[in-house]
Amino acid sequence: MTNTQSLGLAGQLTLAFFLAAIFLDIAILPYYLYMDFATDATVYTAVSGTTAVLAVGLWLATTFGPLKTR
């Protein structure tokens, strides 16, 4: 039998938050900005900036926070 670790409640909630935020960032935010008649440069900057912030947050959560399993 293998000794596998699982996430606690805080880790599951954090992971669900990041998954929902990444989905909204990639799928919904560009559509919303284009419907608001934003320019291409504005959309690219907003989406890439938000994606970078979420990636850093996810990295911090896996390194130091509740998503750390070791």
JOWOKA-V643635 format. One record per pair of residues at least 24 apart in sequence whose C-alpha atoms are under 10 Angstrom apart, sorted by the first residue. I is the first residue (numbers start at 1). J is the second residue. D is the distance in Angstrom with one decimal. If there is no record, write none. Layout:
BEGIN
I&J&D + I&J&D
END
This chain:
BEGIN
4&69&9.4 + 5&68&10.0 + 5&69&6.4 + 5&70&8.1 + 6&67&9.4 + 6&68&9.8 + 6&69&7.2 + 7&66&7.8 + 7&67&6.7 + 7&68&8.2 + 7&69&7.0 + 8&66&7.7 + 8&67&8.4 + 8&69&9.4 + 9&66&8.9 + 10&65&9.4 + 10&66&6.1 + 10&67&8.1 + 11&61&8.6 + 11&62&9.2 + 11&65&8.2 + 11&66&4.7 + 11&67&4.9 + 11&68&8.1 + 11&69&9.3 + 12&66&8.4 + 12&67&7.9 + 13&66&9.2 + 13&67&9.6 + 14&58&8.9 + 14&61&8.0 + 14&62&9.9 + 14&65&9.2 + 14&66&7.3 + 14&67&7.4 + 15&58&8.3 + 15&61&8.8 + 15&62&9.5 + 15&66&9.0 + 15&67&7.3 + 17&58&10.0 + 18&54&7.2 + 18&55&9.0 + 18&57&8.4 + 18&58&6.9 + 18&61&9.7 + 19&54&9.7 + 19&58&9.6 + 21&50&9.4 + 21&51&9.1 + 21&54&7.7 + 22&50&8.7 + 22&51&7.1 + 22&54&7.1 + 22&55&8.8 + 25&49&9.9 + 25&50&6.9 + 25&51&6.8 + 25&54&9.0 + 26&50&9.2 + 26&51&7.8
END
